[in-house]
Amino acid sequence: MTPAPNPLAPDWLLLPTDANELAPGLWPASASRNGTGELVLGGVTATALAAEFGTPLYVIDEADARASAAEMLAVFQAEFARIGTSAKVYYAGKAFLSTEVVRWMIAAGLNIDVCSGGELAVALAGGADPARLGFHGNNKSLAELDQATRVGVGTIVIDSEVEIGRVAEAAARNGRVQNVRLRVNSGVHAHTHDFLATSHEDQKFGIVLTDAPRLVALIRAEPALNFVGLHCHIGSQIFGADGFAESAARLLDVHAALLADGPIPELNLGGGFGIAYTSADEPTPLRELAVALADIVAAECTRLNIPVPVVAFEPGRVIIGRAGVSLYRVGTTKAVDVSGNPRLYVSVDGGMSDNVRPALYGADYAVRLADRRSSSAPVLVRIAGKHCESGDIVVDSDYLPGDVTPGDLLAVPATGAYCWALSNNYNYQGRAPVVAVLNGSARMLVRGETIADLLARDTGVRSPADGATPTEGTLTEGTL
């Protein structure tokens, strides 16, 4: 007999008929269960991955990430070619960046967007042509600007008036004429679902849209700068095209006025395309987005009687998010009673150090057993981390088979974006390793940290030569 839904579950969470099922859209395309019920990713079982690399563990399905990048570029190029222009796609490295991921994105034809000197260094180490890089950030240091102009970064996004002189000085010092965009706030802040709002200029990024003509004139007056277009980012995890369409219309009004004083080859509409984190999420298909955005750009350019610019986008999550799965080992379980309703707390060996998004944003995730299939009836669970914080929750609400027990292996899907990138050492937990799976094999992308790695940064740790008790045997036992 199938149990009734738990009243503690959120309204969107449906009681599954099979708590082993991998909901479509949440997992990498290769995800499946084998004959013994083990989760298989890229042809490798979760059990084998955990045995070789330990847990917590980030797993990236390489084929899924590459395919998502190629699809993004193909559909946007096709739809913008339809309206007589072209599209550029920059992979937003802040979602997840490693040298191998840089190589995947470049091979797929994408450019790379970076927003710090560290991300720039990773992109260059991954073999990216500097001309295919965009550099973001609201507080780029003088050293970062010098490095970016010296190596020949393709485009720098100017975020404030003070940066105009700074970028110009760095470019002149390095003998370059630097392509720049100007980041503006269109007044559309899509993640509030208030697409027509006009009062969202109170933020750290960009400048007020009405200030754009004055700042563009300052940019154009600098011999070392070449203005290539406006840039706007309206939010993150956006479903639907309405917010992008409204923002594009507002930007093109200003774009048209700026054409009176010189050519503007491009318009950058940013990123923020959403993905599914739970079975309740219904993200907009990429082709549907591309069609809608191309149509609105074409219609607005016709209305304004201006040439259609090259349109650029900066997706990150939609490319790498679904490709990632996190593996955890169950440590303890604890049944609690909430006003007569049961909830099972399942504690794992990671938490807010490897996925801080639930604590930061109240983000929801799903979870499944990864090392076996179970016929037990589903129970409502909350997946808790091991950190000394009550808010250390990895999955707030989902259903797992009722026989989930210490030692089980769990998998949380859609963790490819903003999980490793935001990972931390809270409670002196080492950051987890990242591995790629492809065609039945796995390889390390980013190694995990050991206790020895963490102590190596502490200047108070004495070596045996200083007369301290040797600690090597307790400092390097595996990856945390």
Secondary structure, DSSP 8 states (H G I E B T S, - for coil): ------TTS-TT----S-TT---TTTS-TT-EE-TTS-EEETTEEHHHHHHHH-SSEEEEEHHHHHHHHHHHHHHHHHHHHHTTS-EEEEEETTS---HHHHHHHHHTT-EEEE-SHHHHHHHHHTT--GGGEEE--SS--HHHHHHHHHHT-SEEEE-SHHHHHHHHHHHHHTT--EEEEEEEE-S-BGGGTBTT------SSSSEEGGGHHHHHHHHHT-TTEEEEEEE----SSB-SSHHHHHHHHHHHHHHHHHGGGS---EEE----B---SSTT-----HHHHHHHHHHHHHHHHHHHT----EEEE---HHHHTTTEEEEEEEEEEEEEEETTEEEEEEEES--TTT--HHHHH------EESS----S-EEEEEEE-SSS-TT-EEEEEEEEETT--TT-EEEEES-SSSSSTT---GGG-----EEEEETTEEEEEE----HHHHHTT-TT---GGGT----HHHH-SS--
